[in-house]
Each structure stands twice: as structure tokens, then as C-alpha cells.
Amino acid sequence: MKNLFFYGTLRHLPLLEIVLGKPPGTLSLRPAVLSDHRVAAVAEGPYPMLVTDQGARAAGIVVENLGISDLARLDFYEGSFDYDLVPMTLDDGQVAEVYRCAEGRWTPKDDWSLEEWQVKWGAMSCHAAREVMGYLGTKTRDEVAAIFGPIRARAWSRLNAARSRHGDGVLKGRTEVTDYSRVYSKFFALDEMTLSFERFDGSMSDPVQRSVFVPVDAALVLPYDPVRDAVMLIEQVRVGPLARGDGTVWQYEPVAGRVDPGESPEQTARREAREEAGLDLGALHAVAQSYASPGNSTEFFYIYVGIADLPDSAEGVGGLEAEAEDIRSRIISFDALMALCDSCQIANTPLALASYWLARHRSSLRSEAGAAKP
């Protein structure tokens, strides 16, 4: 049995209980202090590291009497961040094991605040930890570390789901999930489940088996210049049409990108417009908040029309090399956009939806912008 000193995110008891697989309120713990050290924020992520600092005091908790299986779970979770146990002597003279990262592994910043972290990241980290610990026994900690970005993004999507605006007038019925397993996980994930659901007559359905594709939330924006009455479309290769056997693999799309942890969908739309097309957007107009294919996917879209300045010089090729993006942007007139819609040349549903929203609201947007340029 060992005693461990926790100074960072695992001081958040809901997270610690998830990692250890313990029911709430069952851990034996006490407050403790480690002198000549401080808890510093990490530049690379929303978590802390322990830094040697003469005269400083790192506050934390000691969890007592942890067994072999507890340590295995903790090593699996903390190891994904390259933290390993070392013995250290606390202010009360007791020796406890402490998770520390290797020298130079992370970049320390200013002091880290548990309270601030709990407000911004606590709930997301609990969702992420449930997925991480679900891989115990099936993936190595290095394999988990390699997909931790998508894990966090999926966790952020679960928080977004709790704030969904839709649902007025539909049945708020019961669902019972009796089996749930993740059969694939890398950048995306695939789950299988057995569930029963409440029928409209009030009875419960027989158990049914379903599979669900689990990507992350995305923000999409169609840039529109109301003065020039023009839009920007982007064009890039897409594996969906390729895998389907479509003869048109390069597709017209709106600007789009996944909603990263800590971002609002609006922030994502503005960031992606800069990265993909070099645009600084003005007002964002919400078009829809919708599932791409709710029968088999968790993918959720936040769709916007964004006001932008679109001279011909805004066209070009861009994207992030780190994400293997090769994106061409094109400026076309509103009439040309409608011609594409009418001839079914737009195969991207969010783009079609944003285009028809623009057709409905175009007059008011142009009126707000003043007279069109010649």
C-alpha cells in the first residue's frame, strides 16, 4: 500500500474517483504541503507541473493506502501525459509518491489555479477521463497519448450537447442502454450499443442494436460580402466521396473546422476563416445548429453566414501544412451560387443550407451594408 501526494488536476475529487474507479466519498485523504516547490501551469495544455522553487509551497492532498490496482490505473492515466512517480518528503515529514514529468518535457508558466481550472476544464476532463480509463487493458498509455487530442475534443462536444437549443415539442422519453462498447478509436471513434427506448404509446421497445460514428462538433461558415454580393467557397479533396466511389472527389464547401476544447463555435468559425482563407470575419449570423446524420452519427454542425470583405484578391490556395491541408478559395457571385444550388452542383449539405438561408436574408444584409459597389 502506498500514499500519493496530488498537487494538480487530480485534487478535483470527481476526476480522481473516475481515474481510480472509486465510488464518491470512499477515498481516504488529507491536506498536505510540499515546500520549496510550486505548481506551475503548463504552456502546452490546461494542466500543471511541479517546479522546484526555493521558498515556495505547493498545496495538495495525500491519498492513503492505495493498492496495486489503484497504482496501475493512476500510472495508465498520468503516463499519458508523461508523468511518473517519484518519492518526496512532505512538510509533515511523511514520504509520499508524487507524479512528476521528466526535466524539459513541459514548459512551465505562471502559478496554476485549481479553482480556475475546475471552472473551465473540470467537467470536460471528467468526460475525457471516462474515455481514457475505458481503454485500460486494450490500449497502452502511449497509444492513448497519441489520440488524446480527439479524446478531449469529443469530451468538449459532450459539454456542448448539454447546451443544445433544439428540442421544443418533441417527446422527452426514456432510453435504457444495456450494453455500450467502443470498437474503434483514433481520430474518430465507432461505438456499438444495445438500447431500449420509450415508444409513443408509453411502452418500452424491445432491445435493439445500433452502431454510432463519433466525430466531434464542427463550425462552418459561408463568407458573404453584401457590398459586392459575393460569397467565398473553398475547395479541397474529401475522402468521403473517394470511399463512396464518387467521380468528384474535390468538393465545394464552406469554411469549416472542428470546435476545439475551450472554444465557442463562433471562435472556431473565425479561427478557421483566418487559417483556411486568410479572412477576418465581421458579424456572424447563425444559420442552424444541427446533426449531420442523427440516425448513425454524433456529428453536430454550427452553421453561420459571416460578413466579410471579398475582393478578387482574396482568392488563393491556403491551409495548414501541419494538417495536410491544400485548400483553394474562390469568390463567386450570389447569382452563381444560386445557379450551383439549382443545378444540384453543391453536394455539401451545410453549404446548401447556408446558401438558402442567405437567399432568404440577403436583402436585409445588403440593406444594412448600404449601396452595392459598381
C-alpha positions as CSV (number, residue, x, y, z in Angstrom):
1,M,0.0,0.0,0.0
2,K,1.3,3.5,-0.8
3,N,0.4,7.1,-0.1
4,L,0.4,9.5,-3.0
5,F,0.5,13.4,-3.0
6,F,-1.6,15.1,-5.6
7,Y,-1.0,18.8,-6.4
8,G,-2.8,19.2,-9.7
9,T,-5.9,18.2,-11.6
10,L,-6.4,15.0,-9.5
11,R,-7.2,17.2,-6.5
12,H,-10.5,17.5,-8.3
13,L,-12.2,14.6,-6.5
14,P,-14.7,13.7,-9.2
15,L,-11.8,13.3,-11.6
16,L,-9.7,11.3,-9.1
17,E,-12.7,9.0,-8.4
18,I,-13.1,8.3,-12.1
19,V,-9.5,7.5,-12.6
20,L,-9.4,5.2,-9.6
21,G,-12.8,3.7,-10.3
22,K,-14.0,4.5,-6.8
23,P,-17.5,5.4,-5.6
24,P,-17.8,9.1,-4.5
25,G,-16.7,9.7,-0.9
26,T,-14.8,6.5,-0.3
27,L,-11.2,7.7,-0.6
28,S,-9.0,8.3,2.5
29,L,-7.3,11.7,2.0
30,R,-5.8,14.6,4.0
31,P,-4.4,18.0,3.1
32,A,-0.6,18.3,2.8
33,V,2.1,20.8,1.7
34,L,5.4,20.3,-0.3
35,S,7.8,23.1,0.4
36,D,10.4,24.5,-2.0
37,H,8.1,23.6,-4.9
38,R,5.3,25.4,-6.8
39,V,2.5,24.2,-9.0
40,A,3.1,25.9,-12.4
41,A,0.7,26.0,-15.4
42,V,2.0,24.1,-18.5
43,A,2.3,26.1,-21.7
44,E,1.3,23.1,-23.8
45,G,-2.0,22.3,-22.2
46,P,-4.5,23.0,-19.4
47,Y,-2.8,21.1,-16.7
48,P,0.0,21.8,-14.2
49,M,3.5,20.6,-13.4
50,L,5.6,20.6,-10.2
51,V,8.6,23.0,-10.3
52,T,11.4,23.3,-7.8
53,D,11.3,26.8,-6.3
54,Q,13.1,27.7,-3.1
55,G,10.7,29.2,-0.5
56,A,7.5,28.3,-2.4
57,R,4.8,25.9,-1.0
58,A,2.8,23.5,-3.2
59,A,-0.5,22.7,-1.6
60,G,-2.2,19.4,-2.3
61,I,-3.8,16.3,-0.8
62,V,-2.4,12.9,0.2
63,V,-4.5,9.8,-0.7
64,E,-3.6,7.0,1.6
65,N,-3.5,3.2,1.3
66,L,-3.5,2.9,-2.5
67,G,-3.1,-0.7,-3.7
68,I,-1.5,-2.3,-6.8
69,S,-4.6,-2.0,-8.9
70,D,-5.0,1.7,-7.9
71,L,-1.4,2.4,-8.9
72,A,-1.9,0.7,-12.2
73,R,-4.9,2.9,-13.0
74,L,-3.1,6.0,-12.0
75,D,0.0,5.1,-14.0
76,F,-2.2,4.5,-17.0
77,Y,-3.8,7.9,-16.7
78,E,-0.8,10.0,-15.7
79,G,1.5,8.2,-18.0
80,S,-0.5,9.5,-21.0
81,F,1.0,12.9,-20.0
82,D,4.5,11.6,-19.4
83,Y,4.3,11.8,-15.6
84,D,5.9,9.1,-13.4
85,L,6.1,8.5,-9.7
86,V,9.0,9.7,-7.5
87,P,9.2,9.7,-3.7
88,M,9.3,13.1,-1.9
89,T,9.2,14.2,1.7
90,L,6.3,16.4,2.6
91,D,6.3,19.2,5.3
92,D,4.8,16.9,7.9
93,G,7.9,14.6,7.5
94,Q,5.9,11.8,5.7
95,V,7.2,10.4,2.5
96,A,4.7,10.1,-0.4
97,E,4.9,9.3,-4.1
98,V,4.4,12.2,-6.4
99,Y,3.8,12.3,-10.2
100,R,6.4,14.4,-11.9
101,C,7.3,14.9,-15.6
102,A,10.8,14.4,-16.9
103,E,13.0,17.5,-17.0
104,G,12.3,19.6,-20.1
105,R,9.2,17.6,-21.0
106,W,6.7,20.5,-20.5
107,T,7.2,24.3,-20.4
108,P,6.3,25.9,-17.0
109,K,4.4,29.2,-16.9
110,D,2.9,31.2,-14.1
111,D,1.2,29.6,-11.0
112,W,-1.6,27.2,-11.7
113,S,-5.0,27.7,-10.1
114,L,-7.1,24.6,-9.3
115,E,-10.2,26.8,-8.9
116,E,-9.9,28.4,-12.3
117,W,-9.1,25.0,-13.9
118,Q,-12.2,23.5,-12.3
119,V,-14.5,26.2,-13.7
120,K,-13.1,25.9,-17.3
121,W,-11.9,22.4,-17.6
122,G,-13.2,20.3,-14.7
123,A,-16.3,18.8,-16.4
124,M,-14.5,18.3,-19.7
125,S,-11.7,16.5,-18.0
126,C,-14.1,14.1,-16.3
127,H,-15.7,13.2,-19.6
128,A,-12.2,12.7,-21.1
129,A,-11.1,10.6,-18.2
130,R,-14.0,8.2,-18.6
131,E,-12.9,7.6,-22.2
132,V,-9.2,7.3,-21.3
133,M,-9.9,4.8,-18.5
134,G,-12.2,2.8,-20.8
135,Y,-9.1,1.9,-22.8
136,L,-7.3,0.3,-19.8
137,G,-6.4,-3.2,-20.8
138,T,-6.9,-2.6,-24.5
139,K,-4.5,0.2,-25.3
140,T,-1.1,1.2,-24.0
141,R,-0.7,4.6,-22.4
142,D,1.4,5.7,-25.4
143,E,-1.5,4.8,-27.7
144,V,-3.9,6.8,-25.5
145,A,-1.4,9.8,-25.6
146,A,-1.4,9.7,-29.4
147,I,-5.2,10.2,-29.5
148,F,-5.7,12.5,-26.5
149,G,-6.5,15.5,-28.7
150,P,-9.5,13.8,-30.2
151,I,-10.5,12.4,-26.8
152,R,-10.6,16.0,-25.4
153,A,-12.5,17.2,-28.4
154,R,-15.1,14.5,-28.0
155,A,-15.4,15.4,-24.3
156,W,-15.9,19.1,-25.3
157,S,-18.6,18.0,-27.7
158,R,-20.5,16.3,-24.8
159,L,-20.5,19.6,-22.9
160,N,-21.8,21.4,-26.0
161,A,-24.6,18.8,-26.2
162,A,-25.8,19.7,-22.8
163,R,-26.3,23.3,-24.1
164,S,-28.3,22.4,-27.2
165,R,-31.0,24.8,-28.2
166,H,-33.3,22.4,-30.1
167,G,-36.0,20.1,-28.8
168,D,-39.2,22.1,-28.3
169,G,-42.3,20.0,-28.9
170,V,-40.6,16.5,-29.2
171,L,-41.0,13.6,-26.9
172,K,-38.8,13.7,-23.8
173,G,-38.9,9.9,-23.4
174,R,-36.8,7.3,-21.6
175,T,-33.9,5.4,-23.0
176,E,-32.1,2.5,-21.5
177,V,-28.7,1.5,-22.7
178,T,-27.8,-2.1,-21.5
179,D,-24.5,-2.5,-23.4
180,Y,-22.1,0.0,-24.8
181,S,-18.7,-0.6,-26.2
182,R,-16.1,1.3,-28.2
183,V,-14.9,-0.8,-31.1
184,Y,-12.6,1.7,-32.8
185,S,-10.9,4.9,-31.8
186,K,-8.3,7.1,-33.4
187,F,-9.1,10.5,-34.9
188,F,-12.7,9.4,-34.9
189,A,-14.4,6.6,-32.9
190,L,-17.1,4.0,-33.5
191,D,-19.4,2.7,-30.8
192,E,-21.8,-0.1,-30.6
193,M,-24.8,-0.2,-28.2
194,T,-27.9,-2.1,-27.2
195,L,-30.7,0.1,-26.1
196,S,-34.5,0.3,-25.5
197,F,-36.5,3.4,-26.0
198,E,-39.9,4.7,-24.9
199,R,-42.5,4.3,-27.7
200,F,-45.2,6.9,-28.4
201,D,-47.7,4.7,-26.6
202,G,-45.7,4.8,-23.4
203,S,-44.3,1.3,-23.6
204,M,-40.6,0.4,-23.9
205,S,-39.3,-1.0,-27.1
206,D,-37.5,-4.4,-27.3
207,P,-33.7,-4.1,-27.2
208,V,-32.2,-3.1,-30.5
209,Q,-28.5,-3.0,-31.5
210,R,-27.1,0.2,-33.1
211,S,-23.7,1.5,-34.2
212,V,-22.8,5.1,-34.0
213,F,-20.0,7.1,-35.6
214,V,-18.4,9.5,-33.1
215,P,-16.6,12.5,-34.5
216,V,-16.5,16.0,-32.9
217,D,-18.6,19.2,-33.2
218,A,-17.8,21.4,-36.1
219,A,-18.3,25.1,-37.0
220,L,-19.0,26.0,-40.6
221,V,-19.2,29.5,-42.1
222,L,-20.1,30.8,-45.6
223,P,-18.3,34.2,-46.0
224,Y,-20.5,36.8,-47.7
225,D,-19.7,40.3,-48.9
226,P,-23.0,42.1,-49.0
227,V,-21.5,45.1,-50.9
228,R,-20.1,43.0,-53.8
229,D,-22.9,40.5,-53.4
230,A,-20.4,37.6,-53.5
231,V,-19.5,34.6,-51.4
232,M,-16.3,32.6,-50.9
233,L,-16.3,28.9,-51.4
234,I,-13.4,26.6,-50.6
235,E,-12.4,23.5,-52.5
236,Q,-10.5,20.5,-51.2
237,V,-10.1,16.8,-51.6
238,R,-12.5,14.7,-49.4
239,V,-12.2,11.1,-48.5
240,G,-16.0,10.6,-48.2
241,P,-16.7,10.9,-51.9
242,L,-13.4,9.0,-52.6
243,A,-14.5,6.0,-50.5
244,R,-18.0,6.1,-52.0
245,G,-16.6,5.9,-55.5
246,D,-17.8,9.3,-56.5
247,G,-16.2,10.7,-59.6
248,T,-15.9,14.2,-57.9
249,V,-13.5,13.9,-55.0
250,W,-12.7,17.7,-54.8
251,Q,-15.8,19.4,-53.3
252,Y,-17.1,22.9,-52.8
253,E,-17.6,23.6,-49.1
254,P,-18.0,26.5,-46.6
255,V,-15.1,27.2,-44.4
256,A,-15.1,24.6,-41.6
257,G,-13.3,23.1,-38.7
258,R,-13.7,21.2,-35.5
259,V,-14.6,23.0,-32.3
260,D,-11.5,22.7,-30.2
261,P,-11.7,22.3,-26.4
262,G,-12.1,25.8,-24.8
263,E,-13.5,27.3,-27.9
264,S,-17.0,28.5,-28.7
265,P,-18.3,27.6,-32.1
266,E,-18.1,31.3,-33.1
267,Q,-14.5,31.4,-32.1
268,T,-13.9,28.3,-34.2
269,A,-15.6,29.9,-37.3
270,R,-13.4,33.0,-37.0
271,R,-10.2,30.9,-36.5
272,E,-10.9,28.7,-39.4
273,A,-11.7,31.6,-41.7
274,R,-8.2,33.0,-40.9
275,E,-6.4,29.7,-41.3
276,E,-8.2,28.4,-44.4
277,A,-8.9,31.6,-46.3
278,G,-7.0,34.5,-44.7
279,L,-10.2,36.2,-43.8
280,D,-11.2,38.3,-40.8
281,L,-14.9,38.0,-40.4
282,G,-17.3,40.7,-39.3
283,A,-20.8,39.8,-37.9
284,L,-21.7,36.1,-37.7
285,H,-25.3,35.1,-38.5
286,A,-26.5,31.8,-37.1
287,V,-28.0,29.6,-39.8
288,A,-28.5,26.3,-37.9
289,Q,-27.4,24.1,-35.1
290,S,-28.0,20.6,-36.4
291,Y,-26.9,16.9,-36.6
292,A,-25.3,15.8,-39.9
293,S,-27.0,12.4,-39.8
294,P,-28.6,11.7,-36.4
295,G,-29.5,8.1,-37.2
296,N,-25.9,7.0,-37.1
297,S,-23.6,9.8,-36.1
298,T,-22.9,12.2,-33.2
299,E,-21.5,14.8,-35.6
300,F,-23.1,18.2,-34.9
301,F,-22.8,21.4,-37.0
302,Y,-22.9,25.0,-36.0
303,I,-23.5,26.8,-39.3
304,Y,-23.1,30.5,-40.0
305,V,-23.0,33.1,-42.7
306,G,-20.1,35.5,-41.9
307,I,-19.8,39.1,-43.2
308,A,-16.5,39.6,-45.0
309,D,-14.7,41.8,-47.4
310,L,-14.2,39.7,-50.6
311,P,-12.2,41.4,-53.3
312,D,-10.9,39.2,-56.1
313,S,-7.5,39.2,-54.5
314,A,-9.0,37.1,-51.6
315,E,-8.8,34.1,-53.8
316,G,-5.9,31.7,-53.4
317,V,-4.6,28.5,-52.0
318,G,-4.0,28.0,-48.3
319,G,-4.5,25.8,-45.3
320,L,-2.3,24.4,-42.5
321,E,0.6,22.2,-43.7
322,A,0.6,20.5,-40.3
323,E,-2.9,19.2,-41.0
324,A,-2.0,18.3,-44.7
325,E,-4.5,20.9,-45.9
326,D,-4.4,22.1,-49.5
327,I,-7.4,24.4,-49.8
328,R,-8.4,26.6,-52.8
329,S,-10.7,29.6,-52.1
330,R,-12.9,31.0,-54.8
331,I,-15.1,34.2,-55.0
332,I,-18.3,33.8,-56.9
333,S,-21.4,36.0,-57.2
334,F,-24.6,35.3,-55.3
335,D,-26.3,34.5,-58.6
336,A,-23.6,32.0,-59.5
337,L,-24.1,30.4,-56.1
338,M,-27.8,30.0,-56.7
339,A,-27.2,28.5,-60.1
340,L,-25.0,25.9,-58.4
341,C,-27.8,25.1,-55.9
342,D,-30.5,25.0,-58.6
343,S,-28.4,22.5,-60.8
344,C,-27.6,20.3,-57.7
345,Q,-23.9,21.0,-58.2
346,I,-23.5,21.6,-54.4
347,A,-23.0,18.2,-52.7
348,N,-22.2,19.6,-49.3
349,T,-25.4,19.9,-47.2
350,P,-24.2,22.7,-44.8
351,L,-23.2,24.8,-47.8
352,A,-26.6,24.3,-49.4
353,L,-28.3,25.1,-46.2
354,A,-26.2,28.3,-45.7
355,S,-26.8,29.3,-49.3
356,Y,-30.6,29.1,-49.0
357,W,-30.5,30.9,-45.7
358,L,-28.5,33.6,-47.5
359,A,-31.2,33.8,-50.2
360,R,-33.8,34.4,-47.6
361,H,-31.9,37.1,-45.7
362,R,-29.8,38.6,-48.5
363,S,-31.9,41.8,-48.9
364,S,-31.7,42.8,-45.2
365,L,-27.9,42.1,-45.1
366,R,-27.4,44.2,-48.2
367,S,-29.6,47.0,-46.8
368,E,-27.5,47.0,-43.6
369,A,-24.3,47.3,-45.7
370,G,-25.5,50.2,-47.9
371,A,-25.5,50.5,-51.7
372,A,-23.6,47.9,-53.7
373,K,-20.4,48.8,-55.4
374,P,-20.4,49.0,-59.2
